[in-house]
């Protein structure tokens, strides 16, 4: 049993010709996942700070659909709010 596990580890679990994810690829994927998660977190914080009439809907969408909800929130709410002039500037 131990020799089978050792052989599987040496051969990359699927044979010598199987493509394995190199360290550089893992680093890129990790950076992408981290960036997207931070984007989601910023959209969640923006939703909490803002006063929306559909706040519960957007909260549920952000929590249950993660990135898709964050992108939709950015396109339909955040981007539109950023384009509105802010008259309360001091």
PDB file of N, CA, C and O in Angstrom:
ATOM      1  N   UNK A   1       0.821  -1.194   0.000  1.00  0.00           N
ATOM      2  CA  UNK A   1       0.000   0.000   0.000  1.00  0.00           C
ATOM      3  C   UNK A   1       0.860   1.251   0.000  1.00  0.00           C
ATOM      4  O   UNK A   1       0.587   2.202  -0.732  1.00  0.00           O
ATOM      5  N   UNK A   2       1.906   1.247   0.827  1.00  0.00           N
ATOM      6  CA  UNK A   2       2.792   2.394   0.898  1.00  0.00           C
ATOM      7  C   UNK A   2       3.529   2.608  -0.411  1.00  0.00           C
ATOM      8  O   UNK A   2       3.758   3.749  -0.815  1.00  0.00           O
ATOM      9  N   UNK A   3       3.904   1.527  -1.079  1.00  0.00           N
ATOM     10  CA  UNK A   3       4.613   1.670  -2.351  1.00  0.00           C
ATOM     11  C   UNK A   3       3.700   2.259  -3.424  1.00  0.00           C
ATOM     12  O   UNK A   3       4.169   3.002  -4.287  1.00  0.00           O
ATOM     13  N   UNK A   4       2.417   1.945  -3.388  1.00  0.00           N
ATOM     14  CA  UNK A   4       1.473   2.534  -4.338  1.00  0.00           C
ATOM     15  C   UNK A   4       1.325   4.040  -4.112  1.00  0.00           C
ATOM     16  O   UNK A   4       1.255   4.810  -5.070  1.00  0.00           O
ATOM     17  N   UNK A   5       1.279   4.452  -2.863  1.00  0.00           N
ATOM     18  CA  UNK A   5       1.166   5.882  -2.552  1.00  0.00           C
ATOM     19  C   UNK A   5       2.440   6.608  -2.953  1.00  0.00           C
ATOM     20  O   UNK A   5       2.377   7.718  -3.482  1.00  0.00           O
ATOM     21  N   UNK A   6       3.585   6.005  -2.711  1.00  0.00           N
ATOM     22  CA  UNK A   6       4.857   6.621  -3.090  1.00  0.00           C
ATOM     23  C   UNK A   6       4.946   6.764  -4.597  1.00  0.00           C
ATOM     24  O   UNK A   6       5.382   7.798  -5.101  1.00  0.00           O
ATOM     25  N   UNK A   7       4.533   5.728  -5.320  1.00  0.00           N
ATOM     26  CA  UNK A   7       4.547   5.784  -6.778  1.00  0.00           C
ATOM     27  C   UNK A   7       3.594   6.872  -7.280  1.00  0.00           C
ATOM     28  O   UNK A   7       3.930   7.597  -8.216  1.00  0.00           O
ATOM     29  N   UNK A   8       2.435   6.994  -6.683  1.00  0.00           N
ATOM     30  CA  UNK A   8       1.473   8.014  -7.102  1.00  0.00           C
ATOM     31  C   UNK A   8       2.022   9.410  -6.859  1.00  0.00           C
ATOM     32  O   UNK A   8       1.832  10.301  -7.687  1.00  0.00           O
ATOM     33  N   UNK A   9       2.693   9.610  -5.750  1.00  0.00           N
ATOM     34  CA  UNK A   9       3.282  10.918  -5.462  1.00  0.00           C
ATOM     35  C   UNK A   9       4.402  11.252  -6.432  1.00  0.00           C
ATOM     36  O   UNK A   9       4.509  12.389  -6.891  1.00  0.00           O
ATOM     37  N   UNK A  10       5.242  10.265  -6.749  1.00  0.00           N
ATOM     38  CA  UNK A  10       6.360  10.508  -7.656  1.00  0.00           C
ATOM     39  C   UNK A  10       5.887  10.769  -9.078  1.00  0.00           C
ATOM     40  O   UNK A  10       6.493  11.567  -9.791  1.00  0.00           O
ATOM     41  N   UNK A  11       4.836  10.124  -9.491  1.00  0.00           N
ATOM     42  CA  UNK A  11       4.385  10.252 -10.872  1.00  0.00           C
ATOM     43  C   UNK A  11       3.338  11.345 -11.048  1.00  0.00           C
ATOM     44  O   UNK A  11       2.807  11.488 -12.150  1.00  0.00           O
ATOM     45  N   UNK A  12       3.024  12.102 -10.044  1.00  0.00           N
ATOM     46  CA  UNK A  12       2.064  13.191 -10.182  1.00  0.00           C
ATOM     47  C   UNK A  12       0.628  12.731 -10.157  1.00  0.00           C
ATOM     48  O   UNK A  12      -0.233  13.405 -10.722  1.00  0.00           O
ATOM     49  N   UNK A  13       0.341  11.634  -9.540  1.00  0.00           N
ATOM     50  CA  UNK A  13      -0.986  11.051  -9.348  1.00  0.00           C
ATOM     51  C   UNK A  13      -1.607  10.509 -10.629  1.00  0.00           C
ATOM     52  O   UNK A  13      -2.450   9.615 -10.554  1.00  0.00           O
ATOM     53  N   UNK A  14      -1.232  11.005 -11.787  1.00  0.00           N
ATOM     54  CA  UNK A  14      -1.908  10.579 -13.015  1.00  0.00           C
ATOM     55  C   UNK A  14      -0.918  10.134 -14.085  1.00  0.00           C
ATOM     56  O   UNK A  14      -1.295  10.019 -15.251  1.00  0.00           O
ATOM     57  N   UNK A  15       0.294   9.890 -13.735  1.00  0.00           N
ATOM     58  CA  UNK A  15       1.286   9.456 -14.714  1.00  0.00           C
ATOM     59  C   UNK A  15       2.315  10.531 -14.961  1.00  0.00           C
ATOM     60  O   UNK A  15       2.150  11.682 -14.556  1.00  0.00           O
ATOM     61  N   UNK A  16       3.374  10.140 -15.627  1.00  0.00           N
ATOM     62  CA  UNK A  16       4.471  11.070 -15.862  1.00  0.00           C
ATOM     63  C   UNK A  16       4.124  12.168 -16.858  1.00  0.00           C
ATOM     64  O   UNK A  16       4.748  13.228 -16.837  1.00  0.00           O
ATOM     65  N   UNK A  17       3.164  11.945 -17.712  1.00  0.00           N
ATOM     66  CA  UNK A  17       2.832  12.921 -18.756  1.00  0.00           C
ATOM     67  C   UNK A  17       1.707  13.874 -18.366  1.00  0.00           C
ATOM     68  O   UNK A  17       1.293  14.697 -19.182  1.00  0.00           O
ATOM     69  N   UNK A  18       1.212  13.783 -17.156  1.00  0.00           N
ATOM     70  CA  UNK A  18       0.099  14.648 -16.765  1.00  0.00           C
ATOM     71  C   UNK A  18       0.595  16.058 -16.447  1.00  0.00           C
ATOM     72  O   UNK A  18       1.618  16.219 -15.780  1.00  0.00           O
ATOM     73  N   UNK A  19      -0.114  17.064 -16.913  1.00  0.00           N
ATOM     74  CA  UNK A  19       0.304  18.435 -16.597  1.00  0.00           C
ATOM     75  C   UNK A  19      -0.009  18.768 -15.145  1.00  0.00           C
ATOM     76  O   UNK A  19      -1.132  18.564 -14.682  1.00  0.00           O
ATOM     77  N   UNK A  20       0.960  19.265 -14.449  1.00  0.00           N
ATOM     78  CA  UNK A  20       0.776  19.686 -13.063  1.00  0.00           C
ATOM     79  C   UNK A  20       0.789  21.202 -13.027  1.00  0.00           C
ATOM     80  O   UNK A  20       1.473  21.838 -13.829  1.00  0.00           O
ATOM     81  N   UNK A  21       0.055  21.773 -12.124  1.00  0.00           N
ATOM     82  CA  UNK A  21       0.005  23.223 -11.998  1.00  0.00           C
ATOM     83  C   UNK A  21       1.329  23.724 -11.441  1.00  0.00           C
ATOM     84  O   UNK A  21       1.673  23.400 -10.304  1.00  0.00           O
ATOM     85  N   UNK A  22       2.084  24.510 -12.216  1.00  0.00           N
ATOM     86  CA  UNK A  22       3.366  24.991 -11.696  1.00  0.00           C
ATOM     87  C   UNK A  22       3.171  26.055 -10.628  1.00  0.00           C
ATOM     88  O   UNK A  22       2.080  26.599 -10.459  1.00  0.00           O
ATOM     89  N   UNK A  23       4.238  26.337  -9.920  1.00  0.00           N
ATOM     90  CA  UNK A  23       4.173  27.304  -8.818  1.00  0.00           C
ATOM     91  C   UNK A  23       3.772  28.676  -9.310  1.00  0.00           C
ATOM     92  O   UNK A  23       3.033  29.382  -8.623  1.00  0.00           O
ATOM     93  N   UNK A  24       4.241  29.076 -10.490  1.00  0.00           N
ATOM     94  CA  UNK A  24       3.872  30.394 -11.031  1.00  0.00           C
ATOM     95  C   UNK A  24       2.373  30.462 -11.324  1.00  0.00           C
ATOM     96  O   UNK A  24       1.738  31.486 -11.076  1.00  0.00           O
ATOM     97  N   UNK A  25       1.820  29.395 -11.842  1.00  0.00           N
ATOM     98  CA  UNK A  25       0.385  29.358 -12.124  1.00  0.00           C
ATOM     99  C   UNK A  25      -0.431  29.446 -10.846  1.00  0.00           C
ATOM    100  O   UNK A  25      -1.456  30.125 -10.794  1.00  0.00           O
ATOM    101  N   UNK A  26       0.034  28.753  -9.822  1.00  0.00           N
ATOM    102  CA  UNK A  26      -0.647  28.814  -8.531  1.00  0.00           C
ATOM    103  C   UNK A  26      -0.604  30.226  -7.970  1.00  0.00           C
ATOM    104  O   UNK A  26      -1.593  30.705  -7.414  1.00  0.00           O
ATOM    105  N   UNK A  27       0.530  30.893  -8.111  1.00  0.00           N
ATOM    106  CA  UNK A  27       0.672  32.262  -7.605  1.00  0.00           C
ATOM    107  C   UNK A  27      -0.279  33.205  -8.314  1.00  0.00           C
ATOM    108  O   UNK A  27      -0.896  34.062  -7.680  1.00  0.00           O
ATOM    109  N   UNK A  28      -0.403  33.055  -9.621  1.00  0.00           N
ATOM    110  CA  UNK A  28      -1.320  33.902 -10.394  1.00  0.00           C
ATOM    111  C   UNK A  28      -2.764  33.641  -9.969  1.00  0.00           C
ATOM    112  O   UNK A  28      -3.529  34.583  -9.765  1.00  0.00           O
ATOM    113  N   UNK A  29      -3.134  32.387  -9.838  1.00  0.00           N
ATOM    114  CA  UNK A  29      -4.497  32.055  -9.414  1.00  0.00           C
ATOM    115  C   UNK A  29      -4.790  32.569  -8.011  1.00  0.00           C
ATOM    116  O   UNK A  29      -5.886  33.058  -7.736  1.00  0.00           O
ATOM    117  N   UNK A  30      -3.805  32.456  -7.127  1.00  0.00           N
ATOM    118  CA  UNK A  30      -3.984  32.941  -5.763  1.00  0.00           C
ATOM    119  C   UNK A  30      -4.163  34.459  -5.742  1.00  0.00           C
ATOM    120  O   UNK A  30      -5.026  34.971  -5.028  1.00  0.00           O
ATOM    121  N   UNK A  31      -3.357  35.180  -6.519  1.00  0.00           N
ATOM    122  CA  UNK A  31      -3.469  36.641  -6.588  1.00  0.00           C
ATOM    123  C   UNK A  31      -4.812  37.055  -7.175  1.00  0.00           C
ATOM    124  O   UNK A  31      -5.425  38.013  -6.703  1.00  0.00           O
ATOM    125  N   UNK A  32      -5.272  36.347  -8.193  1.00  0.00           N
ATOM    126  CA  UNK A  32      -6.571  36.641  -8.800  1.00  0.00           C
ATOM    127  C   UNK A  32      -7.706  36.396  -7.802  1.00  0.00           C
ATOM    128  O   UNK A  32      -8.619  37.213  -7.684  1.00  0.00           O
ATOM    129  N   UNK A  33      -7.645  35.285  -7.095  1.00  0.00           N
ATOM    130  CA  UNK A  33      -8.681  34.971  -6.102  1.00  0.00           C
ATOM    131  C   UNK A  33      -8.677  35.993  -4.969  1.00  0.00           C
ATOM    132  O   UNK A  33      -9.735  36.409  -4.498  1.00  0.00           O
ATOM    133  N   UNK A  34      -7.494  36.392  -4.537  1.00  0.00           N
ATOM    134  CA  UNK A  34      -7.395  37.396  -3.482  1.00  0.00           C
ATOM    135  C   UNK A  34      -7.958  38.738  -3.938  1.00  0.00           C
ATOM    136  O   UNK A  34      -8.693  39.388  -3.194  1.00  0.00           O
ATOM    137  N   UNK A  35      -7.619  39.152  -5.147  1.00  0.00           N
ATOM    138  CA  UNK A  35      -8.134  40.413  -5.685  1.00  0.00           C
ATOM    139  C   UNK A  35      -9.644  40.407  -5.830  1.00  0.00           C
ATOM    140  O   UNK A  35     -10.306  41.384  -5.481  1.00  0.00           O
ATOM    141  N   UNK A  36     -10.192  39.323  -6.337  1.00  0.00           N
ATOM    142  CA  UNK A  36     -11.644  39.229  -6.500  1.00  0.00           C
ATOM    143  C   UNK A  36     -12.359  39.196  -5.151  1.00  0.00           C
ATOM    144  O   UNK A  36     -13.440  39.765  -5.004  1.00  0.00           O
ATOM    145  N   UNK A  37     -11.760  38.538  -4.179  1.00  0.00           N
ATOM    146  CA  UNK A  37     -12.363  38.512  -2.841  1.00  0.00           C
ATOM    147  C   UNK A  37     -12.328  39.891  -2.186  1.00  0.00           C
ATOM    148  O   UNK A  37     -13.270  40.276  -1.493  1.00  0.00           O
ATOM    149  N   UNK A  38     -11.246  40.630  -2.403  1.00  0.00           N
ATOM    150  CA  UNK A  38     -11.183  41.999  -1.879  1.00  0.00           C
ATOM    151  C   UNK A  38     -12.209  42.901  -2.555  1.00  0.00           C
ATOM    152  O   UNK A  38     -12.826  43.740  -1.899  1.00  0.00           O
ATOM    153  N   UNK A  39     -12.395  42.734  -3.859  1.00  0.00           N
ATOM    154  CA  UNK A  39     -13.429  43.480  -4.582  1.00  0.00           C
ATOM    155  C   UNK A  39     -14.804  43.186  -3.989  1.00  0.00           C
ATOM    156  O   UNK A  39     -15.596  44.101  -3.764  1.00  0.00           O
ATOM    157  N   UNK A  40     -15.087  41.901  -3.736  1.00  0.00           N
ATOM    158  CA  UNK A  40     -16.361  41.510  -3.134  1.00  0.00           C
ATOM    159  C   UNK A  40     -16.525  42.155  -1.762  1.00  0.00           C
ATOM    160  O   UNK A  40     -17.604  42.644  -1.426  1.00  0.00           O
ATOM    161  N   UNK A  41     -15.449  42.155  -0.969  1.00  0.00           N
ATOM    162  CA  UNK A  41     -15.500  42.741   0.367  1.00  0.00           C
ATOM    163  C   UNK A  41     -15.755  44.251   0.302  1.00  0.00           C
ATOM    164  O   UNK A  41     -16.528  44.779   1.101  1.00  0.00           O
ATOM    165  N   UNK A  42     -15.115  44.949  -0.637  1.00  0.00           N
ATOM    166  CA  UNK A  42     -15.343  46.387  -0.787  1.00  0.00           C
ATOM    167  C   UNK A  42     -16.782  46.687  -1.200  1.00  0.00           C
ATOM    168  O   UNK A  42     -17.363  47.674  -0.750  1.00  0.00           O
ATOM    169  N   UNK A  43     -17.358  45.843  -2.054  1.00  0.00           N
ATOM    170  CA  UNK A  43     -18.750  46.046  -2.464  1.00  0.00           C
ATOM    171  C   UNK A  43     -19.686  45.791  -1.280  1.00  0.00           C
ATOM    172  O   UNK A  43     -20.686  46.492  -1.123  1.00  0.00           O
ATOM    173  N   UNK A  44     -19.371  44.803  -0.452  1.00  0.00           N
ATOM    174  CA  UNK A  44     -20.177  44.527   0.732  1.00  0.00           C
ATOM    175  C   UNK A  44     -20.104  45.688   1.724  1.00  0.00           C
ATOM    176  O   UNK A  44     -21.125  46.085   2.286  1.00  0.00           O
ATOM    177  N   UNK A  45     -18.918  46.228   1.942  1.00  0.00           N
ATOM    178  CA  UNK A  45     -18.758  47.376   2.844  1.00  0.00           C
ATOM    179  C   UNK A  45     -19.498  48.593   2.295  1.00  0.00           C
ATOM    180  O   UNK A  45     -20.134  49.322   3.055  1.00  0.00           O
ATOM    181  N   UNK A  46     -19.421  48.820   0.980  1.00  0.00           N
ATOM    182  CA  UNK A  46     -20.138  49.939   0.377  1.00  0.00           C
ATOM    183  C   UNK A  46     -21.645  49.785   0.560  1.00  0.00           C
ATOM    184  O   UNK A  46     -22.342  50.756   0.856  1.00  0.00           O
ATOM    185  N   UNK A  47     -22.140  48.576   0.386  1.00  0.00           N
ATOM    186  CA  UNK A  47     -23.571  48.328   0.572  1.00  0.00           C
ATOM    187  C   UNK A  47     -23.991  48.621   2.005  1.00  0.00           C
ATOM    188  O   UNK A  47     -25.045  49.216   2.229  1.00  0.00           O
ATOM    189  N   UNK A  48     -23.198  48.219   2.962  1.00  0.00           N
ATOM    190  CA  UNK A  48     -23.536  48.429   4.367  1.00  0.00           C
ATOM    191  C   UNK A  48     -23.529  49.919   4.707  1.00  0.00           C
ATOM    192  O   UNK A  48     -24.370  50.383   5.476  1.00  0.00           O
ATOM    193  N   UNK A  49     -22.588  50.665   4.142  1.00  0.00           N
ATOM    194  CA  UNK A  49     -22.468  52.090   4.443  1.00  0.00           C
ATOM    195  C   UNK A  49     -23.536  52.939   3.758  1.00  0.00           C
ATOM    196  O   UNK A  49     -23.928  53.978   4.288  1.00  0.00           O
ATOM    197  N   UNK A  50     -24.008  52.513   2.597  1.00  0.00           N
ATOM    198  CA  UNK A  50     -24.974  53.297   1.833  1.00  0.00           C
ATOM    199  C   UNK A  50     -26.397  53.008   2.307  1.00  0.00           C
ATOM    200  O   UNK A  50     -26.668  52.001   2.961  1.00  0.00           O
ATOM    201  N   UNK A  51     -27.293  53.927   1.954  1.00  0.00           N
ATOM    202  CA  UNK A  51     -28.703  53.749   2.278  1.00  0.00           C
ATOM    203  C   UNK A  51     -29.463  53.469   0.982  1.00  0.00           C
ATOM    204  O   UNK A  51     -29.760  54.384   0.214  1.00  0.00           O
ATOM    205  N   UNK A  52     -29.772  52.196   0.752  1.00  0.00           N
ATOM    206  CA  UNK A  52     -30.484  51.775  -0.453  1.00  0.00           C
ATOM    207  C   UNK A  52     -31.878  51.317  -0.064  1.00  0.00           C
ATOM    208  O   UNK A  52     -32.096  50.800   1.032  1.00  0.00           O
ATOM    209  N   UNK A  53     -32.821  51.517  -0.982  1.00  0.00           N
ATOM    210  CA  UNK A  53     -34.171  51.017  -0.702  1.00  0.00           C
ATOM    211  C   UNK A  53     -34.226  49.491  -0.852  1.00  0.00           C
ATOM    212  O   UNK A  53     -35.061  48.839  -0.225  1.00  0.00           O
ATOM    213  N   UNK A  54     -33.345  48.922  -1.675  1.00  0.00           N
ATOM    214  CA  UNK A  54     -33.305  47.469  -1.889  1.00  0.00           C
ATOM    215  C   UNK A  54     -32.097  46.842  -1.204  1.00  0.00           C
ATOM    216  O   UNK A  54     -31.476  45.932  -1.752  1.00  0.00           O
ATOM    217  N   UNK A  55     -31.767  47.314  -0.029  1.00  0.00           N
ATOM    218  CA  UNK A  55     -30.556  46.858   0.666  1.00  0.00           C
ATOM    219  C   UNK A  55     -30.596  45.358   0.968  1.00  0.00           C
ATOM    220  O   UNK A  55     -29.584  44.675   0.811  1.00  0.00           O
ATOM    221  N   UNK A  56     -31.719  44.850   1.387  1.00  0.00           N
ATOM    222  CA  UNK A  56     -31.832  43.428   1.709  1.00  0.00           C
ATOM    223  C   UNK A  56     -31.642  42.559   0.464  1.00  0.00           C
ATOM    224  O   UNK A  56     -31.003  41.509   0.527  1.00  0.00           O
ATOM    225  N   UNK A  57     -32.194  42.999  -0.660  1.00  0.00           N
ATOM    226  CA  UNK A  57     -32.015  42.271  -1.920  1.00  0.00           C
ATOM    227  C   UNK A  57     -30.545  42.206  -2.306  1.00  0.00           C
ATOM    228  O   UNK A  57     -30.032  41.135  -2.628  1.00  0.00           O
ATOM    229  N   UNK A  58     -29.859  43.357  -2.274  1.00  0.00           N
ATOM    230  CA  UNK A  58     -28.444  43.396  -2.655  1.00  0.00           C
ATOM    231  C   UNK A  58     -27.579  42.615  -1.667  1.00  0.00           C
ATOM    232  O   UNK A  58     -26.601  41.982  -2.064  1.00  0.00           O
ATOM    233  N   UNK A  59     -27.930  42.656  -0.403  1.00  0.00           N
ATOM    234  CA  UNK A  59     -27.186  41.898   0.602  1.00  0.00           C
ATOM    235  C   UNK A  59     -27.304  40.396   0.335  1.00  0.00           C
ATOM    236  O   UNK A  59     -26.309  39.673   0.375  1.00  0.00           O
ATOM    237  N   UNK A  60     -28.511  39.940   0.067  1.00  0.00           N
ATOM    238  CA  UNK A  60     -28.715  38.519  -0.234  1.00  0.00           C
ATOM    239  C   UNK A  60     -27.981  38.127  -1.516  1.00  0.00           C
ATOM    240  O   UNK A  60     -27.376  37.057  -1.587  1.00  0.00           O
ATOM    241  N   UNK A  61     -28.037  38.988  -2.519  1.00  0.00           N
ATOM    242  CA  UNK A  61     -27.348  38.700  -3.771  1.00  0.00           C
ATOM    243  C   UNK A  61     -25.836  38.626  -3.569  1.00  0.00           C
ATOM    244  O   UNK A  61     -25.178  37.735  -4.106  1.00  0.00           O
ATOM    245  N   UNK A  62     -25.289  39.562  -2.796  1.00  0.00           N
ATOM    246  CA  UNK A  62     -23.848  39.542  -2.535  1.00  0.00           C
ATOM    247  C   UNK A  62     -23.436  38.308  -1.731  1.00  0.00           C
ATOM    248  O   UNK A  62     -22.405  37.696  -2.013  1.00  0.00           O
ATOM    249  N   UNK A  63     -24.230  37.947  -0.743  1.00  0.00           N
ATOM    250  CA  UNK A  63     -23.863  36.826   0.108  1.00  0.00           C
ATOM    251  C   UNK A  63     -24.006  35.475  -0.583  1.00  0.00           C
ATOM    252  O   UNK A  63     -23.200  34.573  -0.354  1.00  0.00           O
ATOM    253  N   UNK A  64     -25.026  35.328  -1.426  1.00  0.00           N
ATOM    254  CA  UNK A  64     -25.291  34.020  -2.022  1.00  0.00           C
ATOM    255  C   UNK A  64     -24.665  33.809  -3.389  1.00  0.00           C
ATOM    256  O   UNK A  64     -24.549  32.668  -3.837  1.00  0.00           O
ATOM    257  N   UNK A  65     -24.257  34.881  -4.066  1.00  0.00           N
ATOM    258  CA  UNK A  65     -23.678  34.673  -5.392  1.00  0.00           C
ATOM    259  C   UNK A  65     -22.275  35.241  -5.512  1.00  0.00           C
ATOM    260  O   UNK A  65     -21.733  35.326  -6.614  1.00  0.00           O
ATOM    261  N   UNK A  66     -21.692  35.622  -4.413  1.00  0.00           N
ATOM    262  CA  UNK A  66     -20.312  36.093  -4.292  1.00  0.00           C
ATOM    263  C   UNK A  66     -19.909  37.018  -5.437  1.00  0.00           C
ATOM    264  O   UNK A  66     -20.349  38.168  -5.453  1.00  0.00           O
ATOM    265  N   UNK A  67     -19.093  36.574  -6.397  1.00  0.00           N
ATOM    266  CA  UNK A  67     -18.532  37.469  -7.412  1.00  0.00           C
ATOM    267  C   UNK A  67     -19.589  38.001  -8.363  1.00  0.00           C
ATOM    268  O   UNK A  67     -19.550  39.178  -8.723  1.00  0.00           O
ATOM    269  N   UNK A  68     -20.519  37.177  -8.772  1.00  0.00           N
ATOM    270  CA  UNK A  68     -21.559  37.642  -9.682  1.00  0.00           C
ATOM    271  C   UNK A  68     -22.365  38.757  -9.022  1.00  0.00           C
ATOM    272  O   UNK A  68     -22.676  39.759  -9.666  1.00  0.00           O
ATOM    273  N   UNK A  69     -22.699  38.594  -7.765  1.00  0.00           N
ATOM    274  CA  UNK A  69     -23.427  39.629  -7.036  1.00  0.00           C
ATOM    275  C   UNK A  69     -22.613  40.897  -6.883  1.00  0.00           C
ATOM    276  O   UNK A  69     -23.163  41.994  -6.983  1.00  0.00           O
ATOM    277  N   UNK A  70     -21.312  40.775  -6.644  1.00  0.00           N
ATOM    278  CA  UNK A  70     -20.445  41.947  -6.501  1.00  0.00           C
ATOM    279  C   UNK A  70     -20.342  42.709  -7.809  1.00  0.00           C
ATOM    280  O   UNK A  70     -20.378  43.939  -7.815  1.00  0.00           O
ATOM    281  N   UNK A  71     -20.214  41.987  -8.921  1.00  0.00           N
ATOM    282  CA  UNK A  71     -20.142  42.655 -10.228  1.00  0.00           C
ATOM    283  C   UNK A  71     -21.459  43.347 -10.553  1.00  0.00           C
ATOM    284  O   UNK A  71     -21.462  44.484 -11.025  1.00  0.00           O
ATOM    285  N   UNK A  72     -22.576  42.672 -10.305  1.00  0.00           N
ATOM    286  CA  UNK A  72     -23.884  43.292 -10.559  1.00  0.00           C
ATOM    287  C   UNK A  72     -24.095  44.514  -9.670  1.00  0.00           C
ATOM    288  O   UNK A  72     -24.614  45.530 -10.132  1.00  0.00           O
ATOM    289  N   UNK A  73     -23.701  44.428  -8.405  1.00  0.00           N
ATOM    290  CA  UNK A  73     -23.822  45.573  -7.503  1.00  0.00           C
ATOM    291  C   UNK A  73     -22.978  46.732  -8.007  1.00  0.00           C
ATOM    292  O   UNK A  73     -23.423  47.879  -7.992  1.00  0.00           O
ATOM    293  N   UNK A  74     -21.775  46.443  -8.449  1.00  0.00           N
ATOM    294  CA  UNK A  74     -20.896  47.504  -8.957  1.00  0.00           C
ATOM    295  C   UNK A  74     -21.511  48.180 -10.184  1.00  0.00           C
ATOM    296  O   UNK A  74     -21.522  49.407 -10.278  1.00  0.00           O
ATOM    297  N   UNK A  75     -22.017  47.386 -11.113  1.00  0.00           N
ATOM    298  CA  UNK A  75     -22.562  47.936 -12.360  1.00  0.00           C
ATOM    299  C   UNK A  75     -23.844  48.717 -12.125  1.00  0.00           C
ATOM    300  O   UNK A  75     -23.997  49.820 -12.650  1.00  0.00           O
ATOM    301  N   UNK A  76     -24.768  48.166 -11.344  1.00  0.00           N
ATOM    302  CA  UNK A  76     -26.088  48.775 -11.214  1.00  0.00           C
ATOM    303  C   UNK A  76     -26.215  49.790 -10.086  1.00  0.00           C
ATOM    304  O   UNK A  76     -27.094  50.649 -10.146  1.00  0.00           O
ATOM    305  N   UNK A  77     -25.375  49.725  -9.065  1.00  0.00           N
ATOM    306  CA  UNK A  77     -25.535  50.628  -7.918  1.00  0.00           C
ATOM    307  C   UNK A  77     -24.307  51.517  -7.738  1.00  0.00           C
ATOM    308  O   UNK A  77     -24.415  52.742  -7.796  1.00  0.00           O
ATOM    309  N   UNK A  78     -23.168  50.921  -7.526  1.00  0.00           N
ATOM    310  CA  UNK A  78     -21.959  51.678  -7.197  1.00  0.00           C
ATOM    311  C   UNK A  78     -21.560  52.619  -8.325  1.00  0.00           C
ATOM    312  O   UNK A  78     -21.267  53.789  -8.077  1.00  0.00           O
ATOM    313  N   UNK A  79     -21.545  52.132  -9.542  1.00  0.00           N
ATOM    314  CA  UNK A  79     -21.134  52.948 -10.678  1.00  0.00           C
ATOM    315  C   UNK A  79     -22.111  54.093 -10.903  1.00  0.00           C
ATOM    316  O   UNK A  79     -21.693  55.198 -11.249  1.00  0.00           O
ATOM    317  N   UNK A  80     -23.395  53.852 -10.715  1.00  0.00           N
ATOM    318  CA  UNK A  80     -24.399  54.904 -10.880  1.00  0.00           C
ATOM    319  C   UNK A  80     -24.287  55.933  -9.765  1.00  0.00           C
ATOM    320  O   UNK A  80     -24.459  57.127 -10.013  1.00  0.00           O
ATOM    321  N   UNK A  81     -24.003  55.497  -8.540  1.00  0.00           N
ATOM    322  CA  UNK A  81     -23.850  56.440  -7.424  1.00  0.00           C
ATOM    323  C   UNK A  81     -22.591  57.283  -7.576  1.00  0.00           C
ATOM    324  O   UNK A  81     -22.574  58.444  -7.168  1.00  0.00           O
ATOM    325  N   UNK A  82     -21.541  56.719  -8.154  1.00  0.00           N
ATOM    326  CA  UNK A  82     -20.310  57.473  -8.359  1.00  0.00           C
ATOM    327  C   UNK A  82     -20.481  58.550  -9.426  1.00  0.00           C
ATOM    328  O   UNK A  82     -19.783  59.564  -9.400  1.00  0.00           O
ATOM    329  N   UNK A  83     -21.402  58.338 -10.362  1.00  0.00           N
ATOM    330  CA  UNK A  83     -21.621  59.302 -11.433  1.00  0.00           C
ATOM    331  C   UNK A  83     -22.516  60.468 -11.005  1.00  0.00           C
ATOM    332  O   UNK A  83     -22.539  61.509 -11.662  1.00  0.00           O
ATOM    333  N   UNK A  84     -23.251  60.295  -9.909  1.00  0.00           N
ATOM    334  CA  UNK A  84     -24.122  61.373  -9.431  1.00  0.00           C
ATOM    335  C   UNK A  84     -23.279  62.459  -8.769  1.00  0.00           C
ATOM    336  O   UNK A  84     -22.331  62.155  -8.045  1.00  0.00           O
ATOM    337  N   UNK A  85     -23.618  63.715  -9.013  1.00  0.00           N
ATOM    338  CA  UNK A  85     -22.863  64.784  -8.332  1.00  0.00           C
ATOM    339  C   UNK A  85     -23.167  64.814  -6.842  1.00  0.00           C
ATOM    340  O   UNK A  85     -24.315  64.652  -6.429  1.00  0.00           O
ATOM    341  N   UNK A  86     -22.142  65.021  -6.051  1.00  0.00           N
ATOM    342  CA  UNK A  86     -22.287  65.088  -4.609  1.00  0.00           C
ATOM    343  C   UNK A  86     -22.363  66.542  -4.203  1.00  0.00           C
ATOM    344  O   UNK A  86     -21.362  67.254  -4.276  1.00  0.00           O
ATOM    345  N   UNK A  87     -23.534  67.000  -3.774  1.00  0.00           N
ATOM    346  CA  UNK A  87     -23.737  68.401  -3.433  1.00  0.00           C
ATOM    347  C   UNK A  87     -23.365  68.697  -1.988  1.00  0.00           C
ATOM    348  O   UNK A  87     -23.364  69.861  -1.588  1.00  0.00           O
ATOM    349  N   UNK A  88     -23.050  67.679  -1.194  1.00  0.00           N
ATOM    350  CA  UNK A  88     -22.731  67.869   0.216  1.00  0.00           C
ATOM    351  C   UNK A  88     -21.250  68.059   0.472  1.00  0.00           C
ATOM    352  O   UNK A  88     -20.822  68.009   1.625  1.00  0.00           O
ATOM    353  N   UNK A  89     -20.476  68.270  -0.538  1.00  0.00           N
ATOM    354  CA  UNK A  89     -19.035  68.451  -0.345  1.00  0.00           C
ATOM    355  C   UNK A  89     -18.747  69.759   0.353  1.00  0.00           C
ATOM    356  O   UNK A  89     -19.377  70.780   0.076  1.00  0.00           O
ATOM    357  N   UNK A  90     -17.799  69.720   1.252  1.00  0.00           N
ATOM    358  CA  UNK A  90     -17.469  70.934   2.021  1.00  0.00           C
ATOM    359  C   UNK A  90     -16.087  71.389   1.691  1.00  0.00           C
ATOM    360  O   UNK A  90     -15.621  72.392   2.231  1.00  0.00           O
TER     361      UNK A  90
END
